[in-house]
Amino acid sequence: MKLELQTSDFAEAAGFAARAIPRVPAMPALAGLLLTAEPAGGLRLAGYDVEVCSTMTAAANVLEPGQLLLPGRPVADVLRALPPGPMTATATAESIRIQTDIVDFSFPTMRLEDFPELPTVPPTAGTVPGAQLRRAIGQVAPVTSRDAVPPVLSAIRLELAPAGLRLVATDRYRLAFRSLDWTPTPTRTGAAASVVLVPAHELSAAATALDADRDWTIGADESHFTVDDGLRRSVLRLLDGSYPAVDRLVPTSFSCTLRADRDELGAAVRRVSLADEQRGRGAVTLDVSADRVTVEGGSGSSRGRQRVPAAADGESFRVAFTASYLIQALQCLDGETAQLGLNPGVGKVLVTAAGVDSYRHVLMSRQLPG
């Protein structure tokens, strides 16, 4: 293999592919970066840990095509440290030499035959603006379960329907629903919706690394989900299992509807929660009246209180929440006015942005203190 390219292009591709390299590989070959050089396709780099495959293509003048496996993280670190400019990479079966006008590095190759076969890329399902899908993933991923018991609760339930995409997440105590438009492939027009369970942590990491200014291509089959920005691609192994029937848990009628400025209410909850020794894990109480909401919280002799202008339809209300859960729900709203649908007693509360139906968040209220 021999090729000419820019150090910055090589470094970017190696850095993206190396994201999939596990810290503790299950087998030595998984610590490697797979390089494939083709005259028509440039230089493609891949990292793989069986659950995630990350690939990126760098523009290159391929003088001699070939394929080899390199020690992933050391090579990525060296490339990241190189000054910008042209470089030459020359490889044999035993080593690769990386040269610029001022630096010269050599690395041994790894056994190519030990590297597992990369997963087949699922067929394309459609395209979606990258910024919108990244935002949607960021809104629902925090609601997935951290203990992964059962494992399906660590996944985002992604519904691909001709009319739109819908992302669903829950950790038993909260629910999040996000809908967004997309452009399905012509073969999906009129077809039934398909549902996949995508690991939330891996999908969030993939979305963070892709270029949000591009349209993203997504695809799915029975075992994998892929997201691609045209240069970078992540292929994620799907989870198996039966996802809870969460739609029936969304409340639809309320005895009180509270509307307040999203940022003002969120800041008040955050500020008042500082008086509680548990901070975000402690409770805050919202005392709702016709034209204001009073946020209270604290523990022991430390107490905090702040009044926020608001409007409420229905009866006066007093309700308690875990502070961090309420803050997170408010942060995920897309509109400026938060709307909370409330009912008496401990139960489900619907948090939305007034006039915006694309995102819904359900969380449980807590027992009132005292």
Buried (B, 14 or more C-beta within 10 A) or exposed (E): BBBEBBBBBBBBBBBBBBBBBBEEBEEEBBBBBBBBBBEEEBBBBBBBBBBBBBBBBBEBBBBEBBBBBBBBBBBBEBBBEBEEEEBBBBBEEEEBBBBBEEBEBEBEBBEBEEBBEEBEBBEBBBBBBBBBBBBBBBBBBBBBBEEBEBBBBBBBBBBBBEEBBBBBBBBEEBBBBBBBEBEBBEEBEEEEEBBBBBBBBBBBBBBEBBBBEBBBBBBBBEBBBBBBBEBBBBBBBBBEEEBBEBEEEEEEEBEBBBBBBBEBBBBBBBBBBBBBEEBBEBBBBBBBBEEBBBBBBBBEEEEBBBEBEBBBEBEEBBBBBBBBBBBBBBBBBBBEBBBBBBBEEEEBBBBBBBEBEBBBBBBBBBEEEE
